[in-house]
């Protein structure tokens, strides 16, 4: 029999951000969620791009109510969830709703409490944020227990990823970051990308960066986007799919270890 959990027990929350757009972050969030669910983990995927939601687009979902209605109409967030696979549910966001990208402090507190209550039904929570350094991006990163930064070898991506880490470390006291290079030509390029970010962070910031491996550029990824299917299911033997499965295993180890002494919660 499963032991009763303490009233304030929370599953690990992992926030995926990138600094720069166009690095494949949302696709990675979706496929990582499916890879975790395939391992028997109950996963909640929150579309944290509150103004330009894309998770529903990548999965071809028909969305009714979203986080917007949860906040403005006081809906139970469980009524908004979309079950996309056994053990995997999506909390959709709105698209073309500019005010959601700039939540008030009151709305942030309210959303944090609602999400914390919803999260107790799951074993892992993944949040896919917008790109950049907007208020909602920063809030989701502080609400989460763990921060995963997606980066590509592109110098602008590295610069913007560093900027995100800098703001979160200096203004919000985040000290640990998972780093996942995407769209790399080889494993060696992934390692070089991480090394470039790690070296500058070690020089100027008091942070710990942890390398998760890398995801190769793979035609299966774009094929999955076009067909609105997760590539880990549509092409499980593809190089990108195998890499995501490996990352999922590492994520479970990393967040399981860190969650025994979680960073300070916000908004719950």
C-alpha positions in Angstrom: 0.0 0.0 0.0 1.3 3.4 -0.9 2.4 5.5 2.1 0.2 8.6 2.6 1.9 11.8 1.4 2.3 14.9 3.6 -0.3 17.5 2.9 2.1 19.8 1.2 4.0 17.1 -0.8 4.8 18.3 -4.3 6.2 16.4 -7.2 9.4 17.7 -8.9 8.7 20.7 -11.2 11.0 21.1 -14.1 10.9 24.3 -16.2 12.3 24.3 -19.8 13.4 27.7 -21.0 15.8 29.0 -23.7 16.4 32.7 -23.7 16.2 32.7 -27.5 13.3 31.4 -29.6 13.6 28.9 -32.4 15.8 26.4 -30.6 13.3 23.6 -30.5 12.4 24.0 -26.9 8.7 23.2 -27.1 9.3 20.2 -29.3 11.8 18.9 -26.7 9.3 19.6 -23.9 6.6 17.6 -25.6 8.8 14.7 -26.5 10.5 14.6 -23.1 7.0 14.4 -21.6 6.1 11.5 -23.8 9.4 9.8 -23.0 8.8 10.1 -19.3 5.3 8.9 -19.6 6.6 5.9 -21.6 8.6 5.0 -18.5 5.4 4.8 -16.4 5.7 8.3 -14.9 2.6 10.4 -14.4 3.4 13.7 -16.2 1.7 17.0 -16.2 2.9 19.2 -19.1 2.1 22.9 -18.6 2.2 25.2 -21.6 3.8 28.2 -19.9 3.9 30.3 -23.1 0.8 32.1 -21.9 0.5 34.5 -24.9 1.7 32.3 -27.8 0.9 28.8 -26.9 2.4 26.1 -29.1 2.1 22.7 -27.2 -1.5 22.2 -28.5 -0.3 23.0 -32.1 2.5 20.5 -32.0 0.1 17.8 -30.8 -2.8 18.8 -33.0 -5.1 19.3 -30.0 -8.5 20.9 -30.0 -8.5 23.3 -27.1 -11.5 24.7 -25.3 -10.7 26.3 -22.0 -7.1 27.3 -21.1 -5.1 28.7 -18.3 -6.8 32.0 -19.1 -10.2 30.7 -18.1 -8.7 29.1 -15.0 -7.6 32.5 -13.9 -10.5 34.7 -15.1 -13.4 32.4 -14.6 -12.1 30.5 -11.5 -12.3 27.2 -13.3 -11.0 24.0 -11.7 -7.7 23.4 -13.6 -8.5 19.7 -13.7 -11.5 20.5 -16.0 -9.1 22.1 -18.5 -6.6 19.3 -18.7 -6.3 17.3 -22.0 -5.3 13.7 -21.6 -2.9 13.1 -24.6 -1.5 9.7 -23.6 -1.7 7.2 -20.7 -0.1 9.0 -17.7 0.3 12.3 -19.6 -1.9 15.4 -19.4 -1.5 18.9 -20.9 -2.6 22.1 -19.3 -3.1 24.3 -22.4 -2.4 28.1 -22.6 -4.0 30.7 -24.8 -2.7 32.2 -28.0 -2.8 35.8 -29.0 -3.6 36.9 -25.4 -1.0 39.5 -24.7 -2.0 40.3 -21.1 -1.3 36.7 -20.0 2.4 37.2 -20.7 2.5 39.9 -18.0 0.6 38.3 -15.1 0.1 40.6 -12.1 1.7 39.5 -8.8 -1.8 38.6 -7.6 -2.4 36.4 -10.6 1.0 34.8 -10.2 0.2 33.9 -6.6 -3.2 32.6 -7.6 -1.9 30.5 -10.5 0.9 29.1 -8.3 -1.6 27.8 -5.8 -3.8 26.3 -8.4 -0.9 24.6 -10.2 0.5 23.3 -6.9 -2.9 21.7 -6.1 -3.1 20.2 -9.6 0.5 18.9 -9.5 -0.2 16.6 -6.6 -2.0 14.3 -9.0 1.2 13.7 -10.9 4.8 12.5 -10.3 6.6 15.1 -12.5 5.5 18.5 -13.8 7.1 19.9 -16.9 6.7 23.6 -17.8 7.4 24.9 -21.3 7.9 28.6 -21.1 8.0 31.3 -23.7 11.4 32.5 -25.0 13.1 35.6 -23.6 13.1 37.1 -20.2 9.5 38.2 -19.8 7.7 38.3 -16.4 5.9 34.9 -17.0 9.2 33.2 -18.0 10.9 34.4 -14.9 8.0 33.5 -12.6 7.6 30.0 -14.0 11.4 29.5 -13.5 11.1 30.5 -9.9 8.0 28.4 -9.3 9.8 25.4 -10.6 12.2 23.4 -8.4 14.6 22.7 -11.3 15.6 24.8 -14.4 16.5 23.2 -17.7 18.0 25.6 -20.3 17.8 24.5 -24.0 20.6 25.9 -26.1 21.9 25.4 -29.7 25.5 26.0 -31.0 24.3 29.3 -32.5 26.2 32.1 -30.8 23.1 34.1 -30.3 21.5 31.2 -28.5 24.5 30.8 -26.2 24.4 34.6 -25.4 20.7 34.6 -24.6 20.9 31.4 -22.6 23.7 33.0 -20.5 21.5 36.1 -20.1 18.7 34.0 -18.7 21.0 32.1 -16.3 22.5 35.4 -15.2 19.1 37.0 -14.4 17.8 33.9 -12.6 21.0 33.5 -10.6 21.6 37.1 -9.6 18.0 38.3 -9.2 16.3 35.1 -8.1 19.1 33.1 -6.4 18.8 30.1 -8.7 22.1 28.1 -8.4 21.6 24.9 -10.3 20.8 24.5 -14.0 20.4 21.6 -16.3 21.7 22.3 -19.8 20.5 20.6 -23.0 22.1 21.4 -26.3 19.8 20.8 -29.2 20.1 20.6 -33.0 23.8 19.6 -32.8 25.7 18.0 -35.6 27.5 15.6 -33.4 28.0 14.6 -29.7 31.3 16.5 -29.8 29.5 19.7 -30.9 27.0 19.2 -28.0 29.9 19.0 -25.6 31.6 22.0 -27.0 28.3 24.0 -26.8 27.9 23.1 -23.1 31.6 23.9 -22.5 31.3 27.3 -24.0 28.3 28.2 -21.8 29.8 26.5 -18.7 33.1 28.4 -19.0 31.6 31.8 -19.1 29.2 31.0 -16.4 32.0 29.7 -14.1 33.9 32.9 -14.8 31.2 35.4 -14.0 28.4 33.6 -12.1 28.1 31.4 -9.0 26.1 28.6 -10.5 26.3 24.9 -11.1 25.6 23.8 -14.7 24.9 20.1 -15.4 25.2 18.6 -18.8 22.3 16.3 -19.9 23.8 15.2 -23.1 22.6 16.6 -26.5 19.9 16.1 -29.1 21.1 15.8 -32.7 19.6 17.5 -35.7 17.4 14.8 -37.1 14.9 14.8 -40.0 12.5 12.9 -37.7 12.1 16.0 -35.6 10.8 18.2 -38.4 8.7 15.3 -39.7 7.0 15.0 -36.3 6.4 18.8 -36.2 4.7 18.7 -39.7 2.6 15.7 -38.8 1.8 17.0 -35.3 3.1 13.9 -33.7 5.8 13.4 -31.0 8.8 12.1 -32.8 9.7 9.7 -29.9 6.6 7.8 -30.8 6.4 8.3 -34.6 10.1 7.4 -35.0 11.3 5.7 -31.8 14.5 4.5 -33.5 15.6 7.9 -34.8 18.7 9.4 -33.3 16.8 12.3 -31.7 14.3 9.8 -30.1 17.1 7.8 -28.6 18.7 10.9 -27.3 15.5 12.2 -25.7 15.0 8.8 -24.0 18.5 9.1 -22.6 17.8 12.6 -21.4 14.6 11.4 -19.7 16.5 8.9 -17.7 19.0 11.5 -16.6 16.3 14.0 -15.7 14.7 11.5 -13.4 18.0 10.9 -11.7 18.8 14.6 -11.4 15.4 15.9 -10.2 15.0 12.9 -7.9 18.3 13.7 -6.2 17.8 17.4 -6.0 14.2 17.2 -4.8 15.3 15.7 -1.5 16.5 19.2 -0.7 14.5 21.4 -3.1 15.2 25.0 -3.8 12.8 27.4 -2.1 9.3 27.1 -3.5 7.5 30.2 -4.8 3.8 30.8 -5.2 2.6 27.6 -3.5 
